[in-house]
Amino acid sequence: QLQLRESGGDLVQPGGSLRISCAASGTFSGIRDVRWYRQAPGKPRELVASITNGGTTDYSDSVRGRFTISRDDTRNTVYLQMNNLKAEDTAAYYCNADIEVAPGLPVGAWGQGTRVTVSS
C-alpha cells in the first residue's frame, strides 16, 4: 500500500538546524513532483518548498536562502534541510507528492506530518 511518512521533527533552538525527511513506501513506479508544506495553529497551510522530478526547486520567500529541498530517488526519499531556524518556522511540516502507482498513472499523496518547534 502506498504511504508517505515524514520524520525528523524536533525541538530546536533559534539559529539551529534540522533535516526532516519524507519517505515513500509501498508499491509504485516512481515519484514525480514533491512539495513541503507547513501549518501553524490558527494559520493556513503554507507551501514552503518544492522539487520536480527533474530536480528543479522553488521556495517561499520566507525560507529562501535558509531551507534546501533535495531528493534521493534510490531511497524514495525527499529531504528538507532547515538552517538558521526562527521561531516563526514552528509548525507541523507535511510532504505532498505526485506518485506514479503505475507508468503514466500518478496519484496525490500526503503524509501525516512531523512537528518542528523552534524555541529557546
C-alpha positions, 0 to 999 in steps of 0.5 A: 500500500502506498504511504508517505511518512515524514520524520525528523521533527524536533525541538530546536533552538533559534539559529539551529538546524534540522533535516526532516525527511519524507519517505515513500513506501509501498508499491509504485513506479516512481515519484514525480513532483514533491512539495513541503508544506507547513501549518501553524495553529490558527494559520493556513497551510503554507507551501514552503518548498518544492522539487520536480522530478527533474530536480528543479526547486522553488521556495517561499520567500520566507525560507529562501536562502535558509531551507534546501529541498533535495531528493534521493530517488534510490531511497524514495526519499525527499529531504528538507534541510532547515538552517538558521531556524526562527521561531516563526518556522514552528509548525507541523511540516507535511510532504505532498507528492505526485506518485506514479502507482503505475507508468503514466498513472500518478496519484496525490499523496500526503503524509501525516506530518512531523512537528518542528518547534523552534524555541529557546 
